[in-house]
Amino acid sequence: MQAYCFKCRTKREIKDPKKVTLKNGRPATQGVCPNCGTKVFRIGQS
């Protein structure tokens, strides 16, 4: 799964993805950019 990295300004593959649930109950995926180490986040089913 890919997410947009704001530091690299490109879509990157998510490293160490974790499923999380937002406060409003929507599913999301959180992980780390493999290139720069910044947190990346993607809302939606994983």
VEXDREN-817427 format. One record per residue (C-alpha): residue in one letter; x, y, z; residue number from 0. Coordinates in steps of 0.2 Angstrom, whole numbers, always signed. Layout:
PT   residuo       u       v       w   num
PT         a       X       Y       Z   NUM
...
***
This chain:
PT   residuo       u       v       w   num
PT         m      +0      +0      +0     0
PT         q      +6     +18      -4     1
PT         a      +4     +34      +5     2
PT         y      +9     +52      +0     3
PT         c     +25     +58      +9     4
PT         f     +24     +77     +12     5
PT         k     +43     +78     +14     6
PT         c     +48     +68      -1     7
PT         r     +33     +75     -11     8
PT         t     +29     +58     -19     9
PT         k     +19     +42     -16    10
PT         r     +30     +30      -6    11
PT         e     +27     +12      -1    12
PT         i     +22     +11     +18    13
PT         k     +35      +4     +29    14
PT         d     +29      -5     +45    15
PT         p     +10      -2     +41    16
PT         k      -2      -2     +56    17
PT         k     -21      -2     +55    18
PT         v     -28     +12     +65    19
PT         t     -46     +19     +68    20
PT         l     -49     +37     +68    21
PT         k     -60     +46     +81    22
PT         n     -75     +46     +70    23
PT         g     -73     +27     +67    24
PT         r     -66     +27     +49    25
PT         p     -51     +15     +46    26
PT         a     -34     +21     +41    27
PT         t     -16     +15     +39    28
PT         q      -1     +23     +47    29
PT         g     +17     +19     +44    30
PT         v     +34     +27     +40    31
PT         c     +42     +32     +23    32
PT         p     +56     +21     +19    33
PT         n     +66     +34     +11    34
PT         c     +66     +48     +24    35
PT         g     +58     +41     +40    36
PT         t     +43     +53     +40    37
PT         k     +26     +47     +47    38
PT         v     +14     +43     +32    39
PT         f      -4     +41     +34    40
PT         r     -18     +35     +23    41
PT         i     -37     +35     +26    42
PT         g     -47     +21     +20    43
PT         q     -48      +2     +20    44
PT         s     -31      -6     +21    45
***
